[in-house]
Amino acid sequence: MTDRDEAENPEAGRLLLDHAMSTWVLPELDRRGLPRDQPVERGLILFPPKGKPRVILGDRADIIASCTSLRAIEAGELVTENDVVVNSIHPAREPRDHGWIPWAMIGDHIWVAFDLRRSRDTARGRVKRAEDFIETASEAAREGRLAVAIETGWAAAELVVMAEITMLGISGPRDHGAREQWWRDFTALGNGADAEADTFTWLRQQRSAARYGDARLKWSLETVTDHLGVVRGMVDRGLARTEHLRATQERRRAGDVDPRRVVGRTYLPPPPTTTAAGTVGESTAPD
C-alpha cells in the first residue's frame, strides 16, 4: 500500500485489517485465553519505536471518529449513523513516536486507519537539520559556490532519507550506495517522485569532485538549482510527514493540508449486522 493522506479503498482496508488480525490480534486473544471467533469490533495496535506492538481491544481502545454532522446536534445528545458522515478515525490520544492501526465498527461499516510513522521526534530533528542544509546550499548556489551547494544539498537529501528510514522502525542500509538504492526502491513504490531518486543519485555522483576537486567541474548553475529544488521538495514533505497528529488537525482546520503524509483511512463493506450509538463531544490529542 502506498503512502497516502486519505483514500477510500475497501480492498486495501480488508488486507490491512486481515493482516492486523492474523499477526497481532489473534495471538493476543490466544494469550488471554479468549476464543478466536470472538468478534472484536474495536481495537488499537500501537507500534513503539522499539519492541513489540501493543494490542488494545474493546472498550479500552480509545478511538475518535471525525464526522460531519447532517443536522444540528447538541453536546451530549445521542446520535446515530444517520446523523453524521464519518470522515476518518484515529486514536483519541496519539502516543509520541508510536505508529498505530485503529479499527472500529461504526454503523454498518468497519473503519480502519493507519499511521505507521515511528520515532517522529528523532526523524523531525534530522529533517530540520536538512532544512538548514538546503538553505545553505541554495544560498551557496546563488553566490556561485556550486561545489558547496552540491555537498550541502546532498547532505540535506540524505538526512531526509535517513528520517524516512527512522520512521519505518528499521535500521536501514549504512553505506551511501545502498542507501541510494533503498531510496530508489522506496520512491518506486509511490512514496516519492522519480526525480527525487535521480537527484539523490546525481548529487552523490558529484560529491567527490565537489568536495575534493579531484575532477573537472562541469556543472551549470541551472542544473544545480534544479536538483536543489527537488531536495527542497523532499525536505518540505519530510517536515509534513514528521509532524504529530495535533499539528495536522490544526492545519486541517485552517484549510492547509499536505496530502503527502504517511497516513490513510479506508472502510470495509457492511457486515451482516448493524448497530450504532454514541454521544457528541470533543477530544484533543496531546502533542
C-alpha positions as CSV (number, residue, x, y, z in Angstrom):
1,M,0.0,0.0,0.0
2,T,1.5,3.4,-1.0
3,D,1.6,6.3,1.4
4,R,-1.5,8.5,1.1
5,D,-3.5,11.0,3.1
6,E,-7.0,9.7,2.8
7,A,-8.3,7.1,0.3
8,E,-11.4,5.0,0.5
9,N,-10.1,1.6,-0.7
10,P,-12.2,-1.4,0.6
11,E,-9.7,-4.0,-0.7
12,A,-6.7,-2.3,0.8
13,G,-8.6,-1.9,4.1
14,R,-9.6,-5.5,4.1
15,L,-6.0,-6.6,3.5
16,L,-4.7,-4.3,6.3
17,L,-7.3,-5.5,8.8
18,D,-6.8,-9.1,7.9
19,H,-3.1,-8.8,8.4
20,A,-3.5,-7.0,11.7
21,M,-5.9,-9.7,12.9
22,S,-3.7,-12.6,11.9
23,T,-0.4,-11.1,13.0
24,W,-1.3,-9.4,16.3
25,V,-5.0,-9.7,17.4
26,L,-5.5,-13.5,17.2
27,P,-2.2,-14.1,19.1
28,E,-3.4,-11.6,21.7
29,L,-6.8,-13.5,22.0
30,D,-4.8,-16.7,22.5
31,R,-2.7,-15.1,25.2
32,R,-5.8,-14.0,27.1
33,G,-7.4,-17.4,26.7
34,L,-10.3,-16.0,24.6
35,P,-11.9,-17.8,21.7
36,R,-10.6,-16.8,18.3
37,D,-14.1,-16.4,16.8
38,Q,-15.0,-13.7,19.4
39,P,-16.0,-10.6,17.5
40,V,-13.6,-7.7,18.0
41,E,-15.5,-4.6,16.8
42,R,-13.0,-2.1,18.1
43,G,-9.3,-2.2,18.7
44,L,-6.0,-0.3,18.5
45,I,-2.5,-1.6,17.8
46,L,0.4,0.7,18.8
47,F,3.9,0.3,17.3
48,P,6.6,1.7,19.6
49,P,10.0,2.8,18.1
50,K,11.4,-0.4,19.6
51,G,10.0,-3.6,20.9
52,K,6.8,-5.5,20.3
53,P,3.5,-3.8,19.3
54,R,0.8,-3.3,22.0
55,V,-2.7,-4.6,21.3
56,I,-5.7,-2.8,22.9
57,L,-9.1,-4.4,22.4
58,G,-12.7,-3.5,23.1
59,D,-13.7,-0.5,25.2
60,R,-10.1,0.1,26.3
61,A,-9.3,1.2,22.7
62,D,-10.0,4.9,22.9
63,I,-10.7,5.9,19.4
64,I,-12.1,9.2,17.9
65,A,-14.2,9.4,14.8
66,S,-14.0,12.6,12.9
67,C,-17.5,13.3,11.5
68,T,-19.5,15.8,9.6
69,S,-23.0,16.3,11.1
70,L,-26.0,16.2,8.9
71,R,-28.2,18.1,11.4
72,A,-27.8,20.4,14.4
73,I,-26.6,18.4,17.3
74,E,-26.2,19.5,20.9
75,A,-23.3,18.3,23.1
76,G,-24.2,15.1,24.9
77,E,-27.1,14.3,22.6
78,L,-27.5,10.7,21.4
79,V,-26.6,10.4,17.7
80,T,-26.6,7.5,15.2
81,E,-25.0,6.9,11.9
82,N,-28.0,8.6,10.3
83,D,-26.9,11.9,11.9
84,V,-23.3,12.1,10.7
85,V,-20.9,11.2,7.9
86,V,-17.8,9.6,9.2
87,N,-14.6,11.1,7.6
88,S,-11.9,9.2,9.4
89,I,-10.9,7.6,12.7
90,H,-7.7,8.0,14.9
91,P,-6.6,7.2,18.4
92,A,-8.1,9.7,20.9
93,R,-4.6,10.2,22.3
94,E,-1.6,9.9,20.0
95,P,1.4,8.4,21.8
96,R,4.5,10.2,20.9
97,D,6.7,8.4,18.5
98,H,4.3,5.5,18.0
99,G,2.7,4.2,14.9
100,W,-0.9,3.0,15.1
101,I,-3.7,1.0,13.4
102,P,-7.2,1.6,14.9
103,W,-10.4,0.0,13.7
104,A,-14.0,0.3,14.8
105,M,-17.5,-0.8,13.8
106,I,-19.4,2.4,13.1
107,G,-23.0,1.8,11.9
108,D,-22.8,-0.8,9.2
109,H,-19.2,-0.3,8.3
110,I,-15.9,-1.2,9.8
111,W,-13.4,1.7,9.6
112,V,-9.7,1.1,9.8
113,A,-6.9,3.6,9.6
114,F,-3.2,3.6,9.8
115,D,-0.3,5.9,10.6
116,L,2.9,3.8,10.7
117,R,5.4,6.6,11.4
118,R,7.6,5.9,14.5
119,S,10.3,7.9,16.2
120,R,9.0,11.1,14.7
121,D,10.8,13.4,17.1
122,T,14.1,11.8,16.0
123,A,13.2,11.9,12.4
124,R,12.0,15.5,12.6
125,G,15.3,16.6,14.1
126,R,17.0,15.2,11.1
127,V,14.6,16.9,8.7
128,K,15.1,20.2,10.5
129,R,18.8,19.8,10.1
130,A,18.2,19.1,6.4
131,E,16.2,22.3,6.2
132,D,19.3,24.2,7.5
133,F,21.5,22.4,4.9
134,I,19.2,23.1,1.9
135,E,19.1,26.8,2.9
136,T,22.9,26.9,3.0
137,A,23.0,25.0,-0.4
138,S,20.6,27.5,-2.0
139,E,22.5,30.5,-0.7
140,A,25.8,29.0,-2.0
141,A,24.2,28.4,-5.4
142,R,23.0,32.0,-5.6
143,E,26.6,33.1,-4.8
144,G,28.1,30.8,-7.5
145,R,29.7,28.4,-5.0
146,L,28.4,25.3,-6.7
147,A,30.7,22.8,-5.0
148,V,29.4,23.9,-1.6
149,A,25.9,23.8,-2.9
150,I,26.3,20.2,-4.1
151,E,27.9,19.0,-0.9
152,T,25.3,20.5,1.4
153,G,22.4,19.7,-1.0
154,W,23.4,16.1,-0.9
155,A,23.7,16.2,2.9
156,A,20.1,17.6,3.1
157,A,18.8,14.9,0.8
158,E,20.5,12.1,2.8
159,L,19.1,13.4,6.0
160,V,15.6,13.2,4.6
161,V,16.2,9.6,3.5
162,M,17.5,8.7,7.0
163,A,14.4,10.3,8.5
164,E,12.2,8.1,6.4
165,I,14.1,5.0,7.4
166,T,13.9,6.0,11.1
167,M,10.1,6.4,10.9
168,L,9.8,2.9,9.4
169,G,11.4,1.5,12.5
170,I,14.2,-0.3,10.6
171,S,18.0,0.0,10.8
172,G,18.3,0.6,7.1
173,P,21.4,0.5,4.9
174,R,24.5,2.1,6.3
175,D,26.6,2.9,3.3
176,H,25.8,5.6,0.8
177,G,25.3,3.4,-2.3
178,A,23.0,1.0,-0.6
179,R,21.0,3.9,0.9
180,E,20.7,5.4,-2.6
181,Q,19.3,2.2,-3.9
182,W,16.9,1.9,-0.9
183,W,15.6,5.4,-1.7
184,R,15.1,4.5,-5.4
185,D,13.1,1.4,-4.4
186,F,11.1,3.4,-1.8
187,T,10.1,6.1,-4.2
188,A,9.2,3.5,-6.9
189,L,6.5,2.2,-4.6
190,G,4.8,5.6,-4.8
191,N,6.4,7.2,-1.7
192,G,8.0,10.0,-3.7
193,A,8.7,11.3,-7.1
194,D,11.1,9.6,-9.5
195,A,13.0,12.8,-9.7
196,E,14.0,12.5,-6.1
197,A,15.8,9.2,-6.6
198,D,17.5,10.7,-9.7
199,T,18.6,13.8,-7.8
200,F,19.9,11.8,-4.8
201,T,22.0,9.7,-7.2
202,W,23.2,12.7,-9.2
203,L,24.3,14.6,-6.0
204,R,26.2,11.5,-4.7
205,Q,28.0,11.1,-8.0
206,Q,29.1,14.7,-7.9
207,R,30.3,14.7,-4.3
208,S,33.9,13.7,-4.9
209,A,34.5,16.5,-7.4
210,A,32.7,18.9,-5.3
211,R,34.4,18.1,-2.0
212,Y,38.0,17.2,-3.2
213,G,38.2,18.9,-6.5
214,D,39.6,15.6,-8.0
215,A,37.7,16.0,-11.2
216,R,36.9,18.9,-13.6
217,L,33.7,20.7,-12.5
218,K,31.2,20.6,-15.3
219,W,28.0,21.8,-13.6
220,S,25.8,24.7,-14.7
221,L,24.0,26.9,-12.3
222,E,20.7,25.8,-13.8
223,T,21.4,22.1,-13.3
224,V,22.5,22.5,-9.7
225,T,19.5,24.8,-8.9
226,D,17.1,22.3,-10.4
227,H,18.4,19.5,-8.3
228,L,18.3,21.7,-5.2
229,G,14.7,22.4,-5.9
230,V,14.0,18.7,-5.8
231,V,15.8,18.4,-2.5
232,R,13.7,21.3,-1.2
233,G,10.6,19.4,-2.0
234,M,11.9,16.3,-0.2
235,V,12.6,18.5,2.9
236,D,9.1,20.1,2.8
237,R,7.4,16.7,2.6
238,G,9.7,15.4,5.4
239,L,8.5,18.3,7.6
240,A,4.9,17.3,6.9
241,R,5.5,13.6,7.5
242,T,7.2,14.1,10.8
243,E,4.6,16.3,12.4
244,H,2.2,15.0,15.1
245,L,-1.5,14.4,14.8
246,R,-2.5,17.5,16.6
247,A,-0.4,19.7,14.3
248,T,-2.1,18.0,11.3
249,Q,-5.5,18.6,12.8
250,E,-4.8,22.2,13.3
251,R,-3.6,22.6,9.7
252,R,-6.7,20.8,8.5
253,R,-8.9,23.2,10.4
254,A,-7.0,26.1,8.9
255,G,-7.6,24.6,5.4
256,D,-3.9,23.8,4.9
257,V,-3.4,20.0,4.5
258,D,-0.4,18.5,2.8
259,P,-1.7,15.3,1.0
260,R,1.6,13.5,1.3
261,R,1.5,12.4,5.0
262,V,2.1,8.8,5.7
263,V,-1.4,8.2,7.0
264,G,-4.5,6.7,5.5
265,R,-8.0,5.5,6.1
266,T,-10.5,3.2,4.5
267,Y,-13.6,1.3,5.3
268,L,-14.9,-2.2,4.5
269,P,-18.3,-3.2,3.1
270,P,-21.2,-3.7,5.5
271,P,-21.1,-6.8,7.7
272,P,-24.4,-8.8,8.2
273,T,-25.5,-6.9,11.4
274,T,-25.6,-3.2,12.2
275,T,-25.6,-1.2,15.5
276,A,-24.7,2.4,16.1
277,A,-24.9,4.8,19.0
278,G,-22.7,7.5,20.6
279,T,-22.6,10.9,22.0
280,V,-21.2,14.2,20.8
281,G,-18.2,15.6,22.5
282,E,-14.7,16.9,21.9
283,S,-11.3,15.4,22.3
284,T,-7.8,16.8,21.6
285,A,-4.8,14.6,21.0
286,P,-1.7,15.7,23.0
287,D,1.5,16.8,21.3
